[in-house]
Amino acid sequence: MRLLKDLFYLFYPKSCVVCDEKLIENENVICTICRHDLPLTNFKDYKNNKITQTFFGRVLIEKGYALLLYRKKGSTLKLIHDLKYKDNEEIGVFFGNWLGEILSENQEFENIDYIIPVPLHPKKLKERGYNQVKKFGEQLSFYLKIPLLENKLIRTSSTKTQTFKARFERFNNIDTKFLIENTTYFNNKHVLIIDDVITTGATLEACATEFLKSENCKISILAMAYTE
């Protein structure tokens, strides 16, 4: 089996998503050099950081965290773009494993009841063929031993992608709507809403607002990247 694997890799080598160099054994998605160059947020305080501050006066967030900084150019943009538009779901697995290991060690989200991925509108899901945060959520669920719920939060409006829209337009995007059909399901629960990139927080605010219709529901937020 190992010989077959080595032969397959010889003829169909995987390349780094960022620099396109061939990956060596034990490298996955991104090479070691590019991984070390990724712009980490390095947030130490999960309750008070740039992410949680984004939602001050808008919606109450218990904790917030993102692994990378998202910029107009650079490796984070390349990773997110390939995840969303080039069918490379392995990037979601990569981020899920990385953050899953971090969070299982520091136990910052040990009191979470459910992991909730930001859903796509059915039309968008049909076009893309997958939700880019699903694999991310599955790996987090594995590491944190917390159930991943995909169908409780429903997106009822279809909008243009948030990542590449003008910042002012994203902030004023009031057409993004979500629905929880049975809000009592989340009474007295703490949910972790996950997404790929946090920009102005408008989408996550809309999600959180829907969850807060449940009695005593607490909200935390986790993303692969945060826009500076």
Disulfide bonds with the S-S distance in Angstrom:
none
